[in-house]
Amino acid sequence: MLRDILAGIAGVVIAVLIVFLADELSHMMYPMPANMDPRDTEGLGGYIATLPIGAFLMVLGGWVIATFVGSVVADRIGTAKTWIYPTIVGGFIFAATTANLILIPHPHWFTAVSLAAILVSAWLAWRVAEALKASRVAR
């Protein structure tokens, strides 16, 4: 039981680190104007509207990869049923992303694609975890 809790925590921590790295990379490639206050959500929304699609894809990729990798790693560490970890990690990333999308205005297409992609990533992580467990049992 403790191992499963720690596995879930490890999966979330890994996912958060991946999101952080993707966001930092995006900020390096598409820096905010020097005079912009990142706490000004209205101004930030205006800036986000000017970003090229590459900036959105980089952030989206970070969320999707974070969900997948965090879920699979948690499953490899833990012993609970394989659907548990994608639910925990995917649920956390989905909730954090939803909060981000509510607090900071984003294009509607990005909101819809992001939330759907996170759910698909969690589902894929579950399927991969099932396949990995089946291959270990077959040995």
Secondary structure, 3 states (H helix, E strand, C coil): CHHHHHHHHHHHHHHHHHHHHHHHHHHHHCCCCCCCCCCCHHHHHHHHHCCCHHHHHHHHHHHHHHHHHHHHHHHHHCCCCCCHHHHHHHHHHHHHHHHHHHHCCCCHHHHHHHHHHHHHHHHHHHHHHHHHHHHHHHC
